[in-house]
């Protein structure tokens, strides 16, 4: 499924920021290529910069990376539930609270990369098995409508968005 096939009712337009980082890509291709370029991006990050903040009160690079992993896990779970036709409304999550509990200062670049690959590979496996019928299912999370496909595209765009911020503000 291509991003241009998403309907306006499949996601909250707050998330268009993330979707706009992507061209009109196929979802599975976006997840695969995103894994590959992000792996390269991580390999080029200097280990000594992981605890760097670009301003007081901002997350460190390690915190941003762990935020990406946490968010992907949560969005992946939402997509799984909705794809299985579980239309139970799902709660939101407090990203700042998750970052505070991440213990990012104890994590190495290699460790973060390993966790990222584990989560992304699970995401790829989940989405590559889905029919268009399942991708178009819409459920509710954080009091907003989400299609399964929109969750996958936002996973890809969210990663690209934060990689751009790391490049522009941290490095």
C-alpha positions, 0 to 999 in steps of 0.5 A: 500500500502506498502513502497516497492511499491513506484517507484523511479519516485514517489519522489525526492531522497532527501526525502529518508532520511525520508523514510529510517526511516520506514520499509516496512510498510503499509501506513495506518498502518504507519500513525496510529502507528506513531500517537500512538508512537508520542503521547507517545513521546510527553507525555514524553517530559518535558514541560520546555524543549519546548524552549530549543535549542541544539545550537545557531541558531537551532530551539527549541523543540516547533519549531520542533514540530510545523514544523512537524505539518505545514509540515504534513498539507502542504503534506496532502494538496498536497496529497488531490489535487493530489488524486483528479486528480488536476495536477496543479503544487504546490509551495514549502514553506519556512520552516524557515519562517513558524517557525518564524511565529509559535509563538512557545513560546506561545504554551504549550505541551498540545496545541501542542499535541491537534493540532498534533492530529487534523492534524494527524487524518485528515491525517489518514482519508484522506489516509484510503479512497484512492484506490491504483489508487489514491495513485499512482497518481503523481503530481508536488510540489516544482518542484519535482514529488510526488505520493500521497503515497510518500507524506503519507510515507514522512509524517510518516518518517519526523516525525520519523526523527525529533523525533530521532533528538530531542532524540539525540540532545535535551534531 
